[in-house]
Amino acid sequence: MLKWPVLAGNRLRAALPFLPLRKRYRPKILDLEISSRCNFSCLHCRRGGSRPRRPSAPLASSQWEAVLEDAARWLGYFSVNLHSGEPLLERERMLAVLSKCAGSDIPVSFTTNGWLLDSKAAASFAGYGNLTVRFSVDSLVPATHDRLRGTHGAFGRVMEAITVMRRLAPLVKISISSVVTALNCAELPAIARRAVSEGMAGVIFQPLQFKNAACRSELWPGRLPALFASLTELKAMRRAYGGVLNSPAQLDAMAAYYTDPGTQQPAGACLYSRTLRISEGGEVRLCQYMAPCGNVKATCLREIWNSAEAGSRLEAILACKKACKVYSGRFPA
């Protein structure tokens, strides 16, 4: 069981300047890296199909449960997102987290490519009314989706997984996550209409990460008028009957980003100012592009958040204007 250590001496003096910031910006989201591995080689992914080096001692199921208990004592209400690799590759850990969240009424979500979500997996989610599952669907054209996901047959499997989930786990909220590329930018409205017609919560559209070389070349939309037309239609659809989970402000920011990926975003609102990202090995970050500021194996979350390291990261996040905020920013509805 994690204790509540007290900051002392030099560490306390170093942390004091950041206390007003941390009091105002307390975490509301825990991003948990249940699995750093993935069974796909998606063209847009910064992993590039490589197998990341796993930590020598990944957190066990009981340790993830202890992290959630620690967070509940400190934060009260918060939500959980399972991020990074394919969570179904670590089904035991994932189910431990889902069960803990269900028992504490904590909203939880994860994104999956659907390949491993069979009837047995879907049935195990049946009682989780607090769960949202986002399925990665990048195109309604099977060949295009399979190419973007680097796996033959990926489209058929993900659509079958959606059907199985709706049949065996009707309490689970289902949505689609779709990465906007040159290969699918003209069919974004069609993807949203498909989600609405099948009774899903909607689609969240994700921009490419320009740092990835593949994203800068073949995947980067060259026909901007087609992209702009799709984004305009998505805004109209959202106003008319929903189905688009991005706000109009984020869709506008996306248009500016694809026009010039160096476009600066307004300082201030960023999801990472309200998020703690915990890696498979227990390292805690605020922003994925910044160094860790602690590890849950050694320190409780509250002490990590109250540390000078976390305070300096939070200050930097609030001043940040980098283009990556187009997918991590907090946009008005």
C-alpha positions in Angstrom: 0.0 0.0 0.0 1.4 3.4 -0.9 2.0 5.8 2.0 1.5 9.6 2.0 5.1 10.8 2.3 5.7 14.4 3.2 7.9 16.7 1.1 10.8 17.9 3.2 13.8 20.2 3.2 15.1 21.3 -0.2 12.4 19.4 -2.1 9.7 21.3 -0.2 11.4 24.7 -0.8 11.8 23.8 -4.6 8.1 22.9 -4.8 6.6 25.9 -3.0 6.6 28.3 -6.0 4.4 25.9 -8.0 1.8 25.2 -5.3 -0.8 27.8 -6.5 -0.6 26.3 -10.1 -1.1 22.7 -8.9 -4.0 23.7 -6.6 -5.8 25.1 -9.6 -4.8 22.4 -12.1 -5.5 19.1 -10.4 -5.5 15.9 -12.6 -8.8 14.8 -13.9 -7.5 12.1 -16.2 -5.2 9.1 -15.7 -3.7 7.8 -18.9 -2.5 4.2 -18.1 -0.1 2.4 -20.5 -1.4 -1.1 -19.8 0.6 -2.3 -22.9 3.4 -0.7 -24.9 3.1 -3.5 -27.5 0.9 -3.5 -30.6 0.0 -6.3 -33.1 -0.3 -3.9 -36.0 2.2 -1.8 -38.0 0.1 1.2 -38.8 1.6 3.6 -41.3 0.9 6.7 -39.2 2.2 5.4 -35.9 5.4 6.8 -34.5 6.4 3.3 -33.5 6.7 2.5 -37.2 5.9 -1.2 -36.7 8.9 -1.6 -34.4 8.6 -3.5 -31.1 9.3 -1.0 -28.3 11.6 -2.1 -25.5 9.4 -3.2 -22.6 10.3 -2.3 -19.0 12.2 -4.9 -17.1 9.5 -4.9 -14.5 6.1 -3.8 -15.8 3.4 -3.0 -13.3 1.5 -6.1 -12.3 -2.3 -6.1 -12.0 -2.2 -5.6 -8.3 0.1 -2.6 -8.7 -2.3 -1.0 -11.2 -5.2 -1.6 -8.7 -3.1 0.1 -6.0 -2.5 3.1 -8.3 -6.3 3.5 -8.8 -6.9 3.3 -5.1 -4.2 5.9 -4.5 -5.8 8.2 -7.1 -9.3 7.7 -5.6 -8.1 8.7 -2.1 -6.4 11.8 -3.5 -8.6 13.0 -6.3 -12.1 11.7 -5.7 -13.6 11.9 -9.1 -11.4 11.3 -12.2 -11.5 9.3 -15.5 -9.2 6.6 -16.8 -8.0 6.1 -20.4 -5.9 3.1 -21.4 -3.4 4.4 -24.0 -0.4 3.6 -26.1 -0.3 0.0 -27.5 -3.1 -2.5 -28.0 -4.6 -3.1 -24.5 -6.0 -6.5 -25.4 -2.5 -7.9 -25.6 -2.5 -7.6 -21.8 -6.0 -8.8 -21.1 -5.4 -9.8 -17.5 -4.1 -6.4 -16.6 -6.8 -4.7 -18.6 -9.6 -6.6 -16.9 -8.1 -5.9 -13.5 -8.2 -2.1 -14.2 -11.7 -2.3 -15.7 -13.0 -4.2 -12.7 -11.4 -1.8 -10.3 -12.9 1.2 -12.2 -16.3 -0.4 -12.3 -16.3 -1.1 -8.6 -15.4 2.6 -7.9 -17.7 4.0 -10.6 -14.7 5.5 -12.5 -15.4 6.2 -16.2 -12.8 4.3 -18.3 -12.1 4.1 -22.0 -9.7 2.4 -24.4 -8.9 2.3 -28.1 -8.5 -1.0 -30.0 -7.9 -2.1 -33.5 -10.4 -4.9 -32.9 -8.3 -7.8 -34.1 -8.3 -9.6 -30.7 -11.8 -8.6 -29.6 -13.6 -11.9 -30.0 -16.9 -13.1 -28.4 -15.1 -14.1 -25.2 -13.5 -10.7 -24.8 -16.8 -8.9 -25.6 -18.7 -11.0 -23.1 -16.2 -10.1 -20.4 -17.1 -6.4 -20.9 -20.8 -7.0 -20.6 -21.4 -5.5 -17.2 -19.3 -2.4 -17.6 -21.7 0.5 -18.0 -18.9 2.9 -17.2 -16.8 1.7 -20.3 -16.3 3.4 -23.6 -14.5 1.4 -26.4 -13.1 3.3 -29.4 -12.5 1.2 -32.5 -9.9 2.4 -35.0 -11.6 2.7 -38.4 -9.7 4.8 -40.9 -11.7 4.1 -44.0 -14.9 2.4 -45.1 -12.9 1.0 -48.1 -11.4 -2.3 -46.8 -8.2 -2.1 -48.9 -7.6 1.5 -47.7 -8.1 0.7 -44.0 -5.9 -2.4 -44.3 -3.2 -0.4 -45.9 -3.3 2.3 -43.3 -3.3 -0.3 -40.5 -0.6 -2.4 -42.1 -2.6 -5.6 -41.7 -4.5 -7.5 -44.4 -8.0 -8.3 -43.2 -8.0 -5.5 -40.5 -11.2 -3.9 -41.8 -13.3 -7.1 -41.7 -12.0 -7.9 -38.2 -12.8 -4.5 -36.7 -16.3 -4.4 -38.2 -16.9 -7.9 -36.9 -15.6 -6.8 -33.5 -18.0 -3.8 -33.4 -21.0 -6.1 -34.2 -19.9 -8.6 -31.5 -19.6 -5.8 -28.9 -23.0 -4.4 -29.7 -24.6 -7.8 -29.3 -22.8 -9.1 -26.2 -22.0 -5.9 -24.3 -24.9 -3.5 -25.0 -24.1 -1.4 -21.9 -20.7 -0.4 -23.3 -20.6 2.9 -25.2 -19.0 2.4 -28.7 -17.3 5.1 -30.8 -14.8 5.3 -33.7 -11.4 6.8 -33.8 -10.2 7.8 -37.2 -6.8 9.3 -38.2 -7.1 12.0 -40.9 -4.7 11.2 -43.9 -4.4 11.8 -47.6 -5.9 8.4 -48.2 -9.2 9.1 -46.3 -9.7 12.8 -46.1 -12.5 12.9 -48.6 -14.6 10.2 -46.8 -14.6 11.6 -43.3 -18.3 12.6 -43.4 -19.1 9.1 -44.7 -17.3 7.5 -41.7 -19.3 9.8 -39.3 -22.6 8.9 -41.0 -21.8 5.2 -40.7 -21.2 5.6 -37.0 -24.5 7.5 -36.5 -26.5 5.0 -38.6 -25.2 2.1 -36.4 -26.1 3.8 -33.2 -22.6 4.6 -32.0 -21.6 7.6 -29.8 -19.8 9.1 -32.8 -16.3 9.6 -34.3 -13.3 11.3 -32.9 -11.0 12.4 -35.8 -7.3 12.5 -35.0 -4.7 14.5 -36.9 -1.4 13.0 -38.0 1.7 13.7 -35.9 4.0 15.7 -38.2 7.1 14.4 -36.4 6.7 11.0 -38.0 8.5 10.9 -41.4 5.8 8.8 -43.0 3.1 11.3 -41.9 5.1 14.1 -43.6 5.2 12.2 -46.9 2.6 9.9 -48.4 0.1 10.3 -45.7 0.0 14.1 -45.4 -3.1 15.5 -47.3 -1.9 17.2 -50.5 -5.5 18.0 -51.7 -6.4 20.6 -49.1 -9.7 21.7 -50.7 -11.0 18.1 -50.3 -9.9 18.1 -46.7 -11.4 21.5 -46.0 -14.7 20.4 -47.6 -14.8 17.4 -45.4 -14.1 19.4 -42.2 -16.8 21.9 -43.1 -19.3 19.1 -43.6 -18.3 17.6 -40.3 -19.1 20.8 -38.5 -22.5 21.0 -40.2 -23.2 17.4 -39.2 -22.3 18.0 -35.6 -24.7 21.0 -35.5 -27.5 19.0 -37.2 -27.5 15.7 -35.5 -24.2 15.0 -33.8 -22.0 12.0 -34.5 -18.8 14.1 -34.6 -17.0 14.2 -31.3 -14.5 16.9 -32.3 -15.7 20.5 -31.5 -15.9 23.0 -34.4 -13.0 24.8 -32.9 -10.8 21.7 -33.0 -11.8 21.0 -36.6 -10.8 24.6 -37.5 -7.5 24.1 -35.7 -7.0 20.9 -37.7 -7.5 22.8 -41.0 -4.9 25.4 -39.9 -2.5 22.6 -38.8 -2.8 20.7 -42.1 -2.2 24.0 -44.0 0.9 24.7 -42.0 2.0 22.1 -39.3 4.1 24.8 -37.7 1.0 26.9 -36.8 1.2 27.9 -33.2 -1.8 27.1 -30.9 -3.0 29.4 -28.1 -1.2 29.0 -24.8 -3.1 27.7 -21.8 -5.7 25.0 -22.4 -4.1 21.6 -22.9 -5.3 18.2 -21.8 -1.9 17.5 -20.4 -2.4 20.2 -17.7 -5.1 17.9 -16.3 -3.5 14.5 -17.1 -1.1 12.1 -15.5 0.4 9.6 -17.9 1.6 6.4 -16.2 3.8 4.1 -18.3 3.9 0.3 -18.3 6.9 0.5 -16.0 5.3 3.1 -13.6 7.0 6.3 -14.8 4.7 9.3 -14.5 4.6 12.2 -17.0 2.4 15.1 -17.6 3.2 15.5 -21.3 4.3 12.6 -23.4 7.1 14.7 -24.9 8.6 15.6 -21.5 10.8 13.7 -19.1 9.1 11.7 -16.3 8.7 13.4 -12.9 8.4 10.3 -10.7 7.5 6.6 -10.5 4.5 5.1 -8.8 6.7 2.2 -7.7 8.4 4.5 -5.3 6.1 7.5 -4.7 2.4 8.1 -4.4 0.7 10.2 -7.1 0.0 13.2 -4.8 3.7 13.6 -3.9 4.7 13.3 -7.5 2.1 16.0 -8.5 3.4 18.2 -5.6 7.0 17.9 -6.6 9.1 20.7 -8.2 9.6 18.5 -11.2 5.8 18.2 -11.9 5.4 22.0 -11.1 8.0 23.0 -13.7 6.4 20.6 -16.3 3.0 22.1 -15.6 4.3 25.6 -16.0 5.9 24.7 -19.4 2.6 23.0 -20.6 0.6 26.1 -19.8 3.0 28.3 -21.7 3.3 25.9 -24.6 2.1 27.0 -28.1 3.3 24.0 -30.1 1.2 22.6 -32.9 0.8 19.2 -31.1 -2.0 21.0 -29.1 -4.2 20.4 -32.1 -4.7 16.9 -30.8 -4.1 17.5 -27.1 -5.7 20.9 -26.6 -8.9 21.6 -24.7 -11.1 23.3 -27.3 -14.5 25.1 -26.6 -17.5 23.0 -27.5 
